[in-house]
Amino acid sequence: MIHINQKEDLIFSFLLVVRNEEDYIENLLESILHQDFPHDRYEIIIIDGESTDRTPELVEAFERRYPDRIRSYMNPRKILATGWNIGIQHSRGRYVIRVDGHSQIPRDFLSRTYEVAQRVPEAACVGGVIESRGTGFWGEVNAYVYSHPFGVGNSKFRTTKNKWEGYVDTVPYAAYKREVFEEVGYFDENLKRNEDLEMHARVRRAGGKFFLSTIIRSTYYVRNTLPTLMQKSFADGKWTLVASKRGMGVLRGRHFIPFIVVMATLAFTVASFFSAIAWYTFLTLMGTYTTLLLVSSWGLKKEKGWKYFVPTMVSFFLLHFSRGVGSAAGLMSREYWGNERVYEERYDKNVTNAAR
């Protein structure tokens, strides 16, 4: 049982930035509202990016049922960074928690987060691991791909299965100390995606640490089709490159791999027409990649049968390919090569407005 200092007032501000999440918002709000944590010690703030489905209607129904526990705001720019900043501006908790609308949390999410935060008071931010889950055939395949090292690299919060905790470079669905934003500023609204990577780079440069514990758990619902998987992966690839420039060294090794593979494949494909060495190198690389595809896809085949084997290989390949192409697009984008001074002026303005 957790012990809460009675002198503390509001401990957590739960921020939920959403857009068109009618399939997930009700279950997520129910799980947030019914935590095994004192209900008067956390607030729930919903920021809606002008949803065009039933999300606003569903949120309004919850506000009527729980008028003293839920507040909602609109996010006219529709991007995550702006939504988070609006939520932070209106929050009052000692810790600010960000949770994705495509997710689900267990009943002990807040109590576990509080326990870890109290044990590791020097951490600027604490978080846990994510279980990837999907619905339907392709949802199951994509969930496996998103929780396998071949799909997401050494991303501990996605791949760690056993009990573990320690310092990492980033954590999901994190509880940030409020003073973090006072020290390093808010999320960069010039980034349409991957704003957390750039923000976390600033936190690390300021000496802040991220702590991950497997006792904090949540569920992330992956895209259930190949086109939506590719769309998300492409955007992640593009905005990770843009965030890397804004954050001066945001990228970790796992972020580079899809980009390098796509560029190397293109280079060796062209060179193989003129060089036998390039041709054999190309074949060796393709053979190595195919072997990794086969080995990595075998796990789901063993668990669910042969019909999953080839589709898993396809999902791995499209995840890598679309992210690599997205990274190349990011490198050639206006956002990447845009005037840094203009970006800085816009960012400073965003932070100033959010702080009012």
N, C-alpha and C positions, 0 to 999 in steps of 0.2 A: 504493500500500500504506500502511495506517495505521501510525502509530508510537504505541505505548502505553508510558507511563511505567511502568517496572518496579516503582517504589515504590508504585504504586497497587494496592490489593487488589481488592475487588469494585467494579466500575464501575457496572453496571446492575442494577436490580431490575425484572424484567418482571412487571407485575401484570395478571392476566387475570380480570376479574369476569364471571361467566357465570350464565345460568339458561336451561335448555332449549335448548342449542345443539348438539344431537347431529349436525345436518347440517353444521356448520362446525368443530367443535372439533378433530377429528383432523387435518385439513389445516393448521389454524392452529398447533397444537402442533408438528407436523412442521417447519413453516417457522421457528418460534421456536427449536427445538432444533438446527437445522442452519444457523445463521447463519455467515457467514464472519468471525466474530469469536471471539477466544479463549473457549472454553467455560467456562473456570474464572474468567472475569471478569464473568459475569452469572448471576443466579439467576432461576428461574421460579416464581412464586407464583400459584396458582389459588384463587379464592374463589368457591364455588358457592352460589347462592341457593336451595338446596333444590329442585333440578331434579326434575321428575317424569317426564322422559324418560330416555334412556340416557346422558346426559351424565356422571353420577357414575361409571357403570360404565366408560366410555371413559377418563375421567381416571384412575381407579384402575389401569387397564391400563398407561397411560403411566408412572404412579408406580412400578409394579413393574419396568418396563423401564429407567427412569432414576431410581433411588432417590436418587442424590446430586445430582440437578439439579432435581427438581420437588418442591414442597411444596404441600399443599392445605389449605384451611380452609373451614368452613361459614359462611354468612351467613344467620342465621335471620330477619333483618328483610327480606331479599330485595331491598332497594333498592340502587341503584348506590353512592350516597354511603357507606352503611355498609360495603359491600364494599370500596371503595377504602380506607377508613380502616383496616379490618382488615388489608388488604394492606400499607399503609404502616407500620402498627404492627410488623409482622413482617419488614419488609424491612431490608436492610443495605447496599444499594448507594449509591454516590455520587450517582447519578441514579435517579429513579423514573419508569418508563414505564407509561402506561396504554394498553391496547389493547382495542378492542371485540371481543366474541366473534363478531360478524357481519362479521368482516374477514379479510384475508389480507395478509401482508407478504412482500416479496422477500428473497432471501438476504443482501443487503447492507444491510438496514434498520438494524441496529445500528452497522455500520461507518460508514455515512453519517451517522447521528445523532451518533456520537462525533466525526466529522470536523467537523461544523458546530458542535457544542458547544465544541470546542477552538478553533475560529476566532473564535467570538463568546462569550468567557468572561463578558462582562457581562450576557448574557441570562439571565433567571431560568428560562426555559423555551424549548426549541427543538422544532420539529416540521416536518412536510412537507405535501404535497398528497395528496388522496384521489381515486382513480378510482372513480366509482360504477358498479356492475355489477349486473345482474339476470339471472335465468334465466326462460325462457319469454317469451311475447309481452308480457304486462304488466310483467314484470321489465325487459325492454328499454326499454319506454316510460317506466317510472318512473325508471330509471337516467338516461335522457336529461333528464328533468325535474329530477332532483336535481343535475345538473351544469350546468344552464343558469342564467344570471343572472336570467331571469324567474321561475325557480322558487325560487332561494336567494339572490337579491340579490347584493350585492358580497362574498360569502363567498369570499375568495381561495383558501382551501385546497380548495374544491370546483370553482371555475371556472377557475383558472389552468392554461393548457395549455403555454405556452412557458416557457423557462428564466427564473427570477426568484427573488430572495430579498430579504428586508427585514423590517422590524419591522411587526407587525400587532397587532390587538386580541386575537386568540386563535389557538391552533393545536390540531389534533387529534392524538391518539395521541402525546402530548407527553412529552418527557423533562424532568422537573422537577428542579432542584437540590434536594437534601435539605433544605438550610437554608430553603427557601421555606416548608415546613410548620412549621418551628420559629418562623418569623417571623410568619406570618399565620394559622396554625391549619390544621385539617383541613377536609375537605368537610362541608358543612352537611347533617346527616342529617334535617332537617325538610323537605328538598326531595326529592321522589320522582323528579324529572327535572331536567335543566338545572343540576345542581349545579356543573358546571364553569364555567358563566357567572358564577355568584355568587362562586365561588372565584377566578376570574380577575380579577374586579372588585376583590377584596381585594388581589390581587397587584399590580395596576396602581396602586391607591391607595398601596401601600407603596413605589412606585417601581420595581417589577419590570417587565421588558420581555419580550415574546414575539417570537421570531424564526422566520420561515418560510423554508424553502428547498425548491425543487423537486427537488433531488437526493435528498431523502428522500421516498419514495413508498410508498403502500399502497393497498389495494383495500377498498372498503366494499360489502357486498352489501345492496342495497335490498330493501324489501318487494316481493313478487312478485304481489300482488293489490291491487285498489283498496280493499277494506275494510281491509286491514292498513296500507296507506299512509295512509288517512284516520285510522285509530286512532292511529298514531304522530304524525301531524301535529296532531291535536286535542290529544294529551297534551303535545306540544312547545309548542303555543300557550298552553295553560293554565299550565304550569310555568315558561315564560319570564316571564310576567307576575308570578307569585309570586316568582320569583328576582329580578325587577327591584326589588321592594319590599325584599326581604331584602338585596340588594346595593347599594341606593341608587344607581341609575343604571347598571345592568348593560346595559340595552337600547341597541342601535344602531338606526339608521334602518330597516334591513331587517327588524328584529323588529316594528316598528309597522305596516308596510304592510298585511298581511292583515287586522289588526284594524280599521284605518282604513277599508279598502275595504268590509268587511262592515257596519260601523256607518254609513258614508256611504250605502251602498246601501239599508239599512233606513230611514234618515232621509229620503232623497229619494223612496223609494217611497211612504211615508206622506204626505209633503208634496206630492207630485205630484197627489194628489186634491183639493188645495185651492189650488194655485198653478201657473199655466202656466209660470212661470219655473223652478220646481222640476222640472216635467215635462221641459222641454227640457234642463235641466242633467243630469237623470237619463239622458236619451237620449244626451247627449254623453259622459257618463262610461261608459255601457255600450258605446257605439260605440268609444271609445278602448280600453277593456279588450278588446273583441272583436278589434280590430285587432292589439293586442299578442299575443293568443292565436294569431291566424293567422300572424303573422310569426315568433313564437317556435317554433311547431310545424312550420314549413316545413323546418327543418334536418333533422329525423329523416325527414320525407317524402322529401327529396332523397337521403338516405343509404339508406333501406330501402324506399321505395315508398309509394303512396297509402294502403294499408291502415293505415298508422301515423298518418296525419294527424289524423283526428277523434279517435281514442283519445288522442293526445298532448294535444290541446286539453282533453279531458275530465279527464285526469290533472292538468294544470296547474290547472284550475278547482277540482277537488276538493282538491288540495293547499292552495290559497289559502283556499278556503271553510272547510275543516275546521280549518285553523290559526287563521283569523279567529274562528270560533265558539269554538274552544278558548281563545283569548285573552279573549273576552268572558266565558266560563265562569270563567276564572281571576280576572278582575276582580271577579266576584260570589261567589267561593268563600270558604269558611271559612278556608282556608289563607292567602288574601290579606289578609283583614280580621281574622285572628286576633290574639290578644294578643301584641304584639311582645316584651313582657317575658318571657312564658312561653317564647316561641321562643328568646330569648337564654339563658334558664336551661337549657333542654334542650340547646342547642348547646354551651354551656360544659361541661355534663356529658358530652356525647358526646366532646368533645375531650379532656377529662380522662381518661375511661375508655380512649380509644384510645391515649393516651400512656403508659399503665401498662405 
